[in-house]
Amino acid sequence: MQPTTSLTANPLTWDSLPAVQQPNWHDHSEYRRVSMELAAARPLVTESEVGAAARALAEVAAGDARALQIGDCAESFADAYAPRTAAKVAVLNDLADRFTKRVDQEVLRFGRMAGQYAKPRSSPFEVVSGVELPAYRGDMVNAAAPNVFSRQHDPRRMLRGYEASADILADLRTHWDKDAARRGPWVAHEALLLDYEGALVRSGRSGDYLSSTHFPWIGERTRQLDHAHVALLASVTNPVGCKIGPTVSPAEVVELCELLDPERTPGRLTLIVRMGVAAIAEALPPIVHAVRRAGHLVVWLNDPCHGNTVKTDCGRKTRLLGDMINEATLFRNILESAHLHAGGLHLEVAADDVTECIGGSVADARALGERYESLCDPRLNPDQAAELIDTVF
């Protein structure tokens, strides 16, 4: 890891605010050393790359392009090598090209990669083979192996996450050179771990920017208006996203918009709708109208995966392709009925022919065990994702 002199000059206000879903590692003997090393690290992405992604998303907000954001639920450090990155980029490009033909517009490409190493969890513990263990929170926090030692929160894993992200981005940039006609793919991840994200804020010509990724987002569990995650994203110049679920009120969403997009800059803020097929028809229309009345030119994306997770009789998490298609279709219809642009899709998609979601090439729950490889939540395989795009658009 090489040092840089381009450090943020002043502490950010988010640092003193409460935050949820954070690791329990501040008493670890290596915590201070890791924090200092990250604070001195080179930016993973450049300010000019961030600016290019922001300008492209402004085109989506204006209705002149679409966006496709895909990748793993939780990345593995073991995947940070060139052939694996190439495979993921190939799937992203294939699906984006397919999407482009359906809508006859440019489709911007964002990979859930080079940083999707941390996951919020609904419970701090899980039961594995009858044994209660700390929950797996992503490779940047602990390991997935089902034993007490592996599940301990270890801040040194942030350095491994930084190096893995740097390797992936180095490989990704070679794909930019090979196909200059495609803009992107840019990288995106959930800005969950404040110790990591905050240490990688850097000063640029236009203000502070988050150098860990081109496009950070915050999740349904961390979008509290008076908490640190919202304040951190409000303080940087990156285009930012926020997931909104079925329980959020129109007034709350407008407040989020005011905090994250105070200048009403087209494409600055992406609202990622993840409500579930049963809730979206009632919950989304008043939010859409409230945001439009408030004058925010946001990008509207649909994440039809997270609101449609179910468990099989044996307790395995899965998702039904039909439910995801139906939610995405309702999303598109709601936006178009309001004379707004359905900006695109945010999907969890594997680069391999996995069998984690039911539908299409995965006939039923009995087929899930054939290639269920996700570290956390079930992902679509490429054929299922292609069917979703073809059906919805």
Secondary structure, DSSP 8 states (H G I E B T S, - for coil): --B-S---SS--GGGGS--SS--S-TTSTTHHHHHHHHHTB--SS-HHHHHHHHHHHHHHHTTS-EEEEEE-SS--GGG-SHHHHHHHHHHHHHHHHHHHHHHTS-EEEEEE-SS------SSSEEEETTEEEE----TTT---SSSTTTTS--THHHHHHHHHHHHHHHHHHHHHHH-TTS---EEEEE---HHHHHHTEEEETTEEEETT-SEEEE-TTS--TTSHHHHHHHTS-S-EEEEE-TT--HHHHHHHHHHH-TT--TTSEEEEE---TTTHHHHHHHHHHHHHHHT---EEEE-TTGGGEEE-TTS-EEEBHHHHHHHHHHHHHHHHHTT----EEEEEB-SS----SBBTTB-SGGGGGGS---SSS--B-HHHHHHHHHHH-
